[in-house]
Amino acid sequence: MAKEKTLILSRRTDESLEAMTGSFLTGTYAKSTLASCADSEFLSTIHTHDADWIVVLDGGAFLTVPSRLEGLLEFMVENDYHCCGMPDGGVVPARAGSPLVFNPFFLIVNAKKLRIWFKRKPIPETPFDPAYQNDLPKHLLRGDYSLAAKKPYDFFSYSLRKKGAKLLALDAIQWVRDGGTTILSDHERRPFLLHTWATDRFSEQKPRFDQAQKFSLLVQEQLKAAEPEQLKAAEPEQLEPQGS
């Protein structure tokens, strides 16, 4: 990863929430912000920066284990992936969209490749192709989803598939303390990020975000005191099954 430039791109939300989640973004990565998940702004940002890889984070994303993000990036570089993320449906109860689309609360994209594939202009309305169903991440699907779902970011995922991009679907579970919070796992299905949904209602639901921040801090404190082989044992609550 030493030769690869990586940019952390965080979606702008409430300033207080940005301060809460931003405190977990340690390391030497360059950082910038994104006003929305609209294709036009996202692609403009990709062309504005010279990063090789871009990590997109929603305002409610708490990075609990930074070393696992680094490991995920290295895995994508070594295996020539173009994008990774959590399927927008079928994985956690909070999302029942299309599992062929990555929800943009967390993405890693190969910016070098995307600058070749896409220009600064908005991505055209790429239609759903029934052949994409062959790519369903069946090993991750355990809940409701809809292939008919249509979100503003669907066209981005469909365009990637149309271009033959190599995509990596990540697993996640619902946090037992808050049904509106998702625990995202890396390529080895180890938890590394806590995402609390409904950032647009941050002011009225601040206790939920406070709880997520407190737990994320606790995880990091435990990890600092643990040996590398003890990381999994240091965060038992992240591994609790849904509904327990």
C-alpha positions in Angstrom: 0.0 0.0 0.0 3.0 2.3 0.3 2.8 3.2 -3.4 -0.9 3.6 -3.5 -2.5 7.0 -2.6 -5.7 6.6 -0.6 -8.3 9.3 0.1 -11.0 9.1 2.8 -14.1 10.8 1.4 -16.7 11.5 4.2 -20.2 12.7 3.4 -21.0 16.0 5.1 -23.7 15.9 7.7 -24.2 17.7 11.1 -21.0 19.3 12.3 -21.3 17.6 15.7 -21.7 14.2 14.1 -18.8 14.8 11.8 -16.7 15.6 14.8 -17.8 12.3 16.5 -17.1 10.0 13.6 -14.1 12.0 12.3 -12.1 11.4 15.5 -11.9 7.7 14.5 -10.3 8.5 11.2 -6.7 8.2 12.2 -3.7 7.4 10.1 -1.9 9.1 7.2 -4.7 9.0 4.6 -5.7 12.2 2.9 -9.2 13.3 3.8 -12.0 15.3 2.0 -15.7 15.6 2.1 -18.7 14.9 -0.1 -22.0 16.8 0.1 -24.2 13.9 -1.3 -24.2 10.5 -2.9 -25.2 11.9 -6.2 -23.2 10.4 -9.1 -22.3 13.7 -10.6 -20.6 15.0 -7.4 -19.0 11.7 -6.6 -17.4 11.4 -10.1 -16.3 15.0 -10.1 -14.5 14.4 -6.8 -12.8 11.3 -8.2 -11.5 13.4 -11.1 -10.5 16.3 -8.8 -8.2 14.2 -6.6 -5.3 12.1 -7.8 -5.9 9.3 -5.3 -5.4 5.7 -6.5 -8.1 4.4 -4.1 -11.0 6.2 -2.4 -12.8 5.1 0.7 -16.4 6.6 0.9 -17.9 6.9 4.4 -21.3 8.1 5.5 -21.5 10.6 8.3 -22.7 8.0 10.7 -19.8 5.5 10.2 -17.6 4.8 13.2 -14.3 3.1 12.2 -13.7 0.7 15.1 -10.7 -1.2 13.8 -8.6 0.9 11.4 -6.1 -1.9 10.8 -8.8 -4.0 9.2 -9.6 -1.2 6.8 -6.0 -1.2 5.8 -6.1 -5.0 5.4 -9.2 -4.7 3.2 -7.5 -2.1 1.0 -4.5 -4.3 0.6 -6.7 -7.3 -0.3 -8.4 -5.3 -3.0 -5.2 -4.0 -4.4 -3.6 -7.5 -4.5 -6.7 -9.1 -6.0 -7.5 -6.4 -8.5 -10.9 -5.5 -7.2 -12.6 -2.3 -8.5 -15.2 -1.7 -5.7 -16.5 -3.2 -2.5 -19.4 -2.5 -0.2 -22.4 -4.0 1.6 -25.3 -5.1 -0.6 -28.3 -2.7 -0.2 -30.7 -5.5 0.5 -31.0 -9.0 2.0 -28.1 -8.6 4.5 -29.4 -6.5 7.4 -33.0 -5.7 8.3 -32.3 -1.9 7.9 -31.9 -2.3 4.1 -34.3 -4.2 1.8 -33.2 -2.8 -1.5 -31.3 -4.6 -4.3 -28.4 -6.9 -3.2 -26.8 -6.2 -6.6 -26.2 -2.6 -5.5 -23.7 -1.4 -2.8 -25.1 1.0 -0.3 -22.9 4.1 -0.3 -22.5 4.3 3.5 -19.2 2.5 2.9 -17.4 2.0 -0.4 -13.9 1.4 -1.5 -13.3 2.2 -5.2 -10.4 1.9 -7.5 -10.3 5.6 -8.5 -7.6 5.1 -11.2 -9.9 2.7 -13.0 -13.1 4.8 -12.5 -11.4 7.8 -14.0 -10.9 5.8 -17.1 -14.4 4.3 -17.2 -16.4 7.4 -16.2 -16.3 11.1 -17.0 -17.3 14.0 -14.8 -20.9 14.0 -16.1 -23.7 12.1 -14.4 -23.8 8.3 -15.0 -26.6 7.5 -17.5 -29.6 5.6 -16.3 -28.2 2.1 -16.8 -31.1 -0.4 -16.8 -31.2 -3.5 -14.7 -30.1 -6.5 -16.7 -31.7 -9.9 -15.7 -28.3 -11.5 -16.3 -27.0 -9.6 -13.2 -29.0 -12.1 -11.1 -26.2 -14.6 -11.7 -24.1 -12.3 -9.5 -26.4 -12.3 -6.5 -24.3 -12.7 -3.3 -26.4 -15.7 -2.2 -24.0 -16.6 0.6 -24.9 -13.2 2.3 -28.6 -13.1 1.7 -30.8 -13.9 4.8 -33.4 -11.2 4.8 -35.8 -9.2 2.6 -34.7 -7.6 -0.6 -36.1 -6.3 -3.9 -34.5 -6.4 -7.4 -37.0 -3.8 -8.4 -35.6 -1.3 -5.9 -34.4 1.9 -7.5 -32.2 4.4 -5.6 -30.1 7.3 -6.9 -26.9 5.2 -6.6 -28.3 2.1 -8.3 -27.0 3.3 -11.7 -23.5 3.4 -10.4 -23.5 -0.2 -9.4 -25.2 -1.3 -12.6 -22.7 0.7 -14.7 -19.9 -1.1 -12.9 -21.4 -4.5 -13.6 -22.0 -3.5 -17.3 -18.3 -2.7 -17.6 -17.3 -6.0 -16.1 -15.9 -4.6 -12.8 -14.7 -7.1 -10.2 -16.8 -6.4 -7.1 -16.5 -7.6 -3.5 -19.6 -7.9 -1.4 -19.1 -7.4 2.3 -21.1 -9.1 5.1 -22.7 -7.2 8.0 -25.0 -7.8 10.9 -27.5 -5.8 12.9 -26.1 -4.5 16.2 -28.0 -6.0 19.1 -28.1 -2.8 21.0 -29.7 -0.8 18.2 -31.6 -2.2 15.3 -30.8 0.9 13.3 -27.1 0.3 13.5 -25.1 -2.0 11.3 -21.8 -3.7 12.0 -19.8 -4.1 8.8 -17.2 -6.9 8.3 -14.1 -7.0 6.1 -13.2 -9.6 3.5 -12.4 -12.1 6.2 -15.8 -11.4 7.9 -14.2 -9.7 10.8 -16.1 -6.6 12.1 -14.3 -3.2 11.6 -17.0 -0.5 11.3 -20.2 0.5 13.1 -22.7 2.5 11.0 -25.7 4.2 12.6 -28.5 5.0 10.0 -30.7 8.1 9.9 -28.0 10.7 10.0 -30.6 13.2 8.8 -32.3 12.8 12.2 -29.2 13.1 14.2 -30.4 16.0 16.4 -33.5 14.2 17.5 -31.9 10.7 17.8 -28.5 11.8 19.2 -28.5 9.2 22.1 -28.3 6.5 19.4 -25.1 8.0 18.0 -23.7 8.7 21.4 -24.1 5.0 22.2 -22.4 4.0 19.0 -19.5 6.4 19.7 -19.1 5.1 23.3 -19.0 1.5 22.1 -16.6 2.3 19.3 -14.3 4.0 21.8 -14.5 1.0 24.1 -13.6 -1.4 21.2 -10.5 0.7 20.4 -9.4 0.9 24.0 -9.7 -2.9 24.3 -7.7 -3.4 21.1 -4.9 -1.2 22.3 -4.5 -3.4 25.3 -4.8 -6.7 23.3 -2.2 -8.7 21.4 -3.0 -9.1 17.6 -4.2 -12.6 18.1 -6.6 -11.4 20.8 -8.4 -8.9 18.6 -11.4 -11.1 18.0 -11.9 -11.9 21.7 -11.6 -8.2 22.5 -14.9 -7.3 20.8 -17.4 -10.0 21.6 -20.5 -7.8 21.3 -19.7 -7.0 17.7 -20.1 -10.7 16.9 -23.5 -11.3 18.6 -26.0 -12.7 16.2 -29.0 -10.8 15.0 -32.1 -10.9 17.2 -30.3 -12.2 20.3 
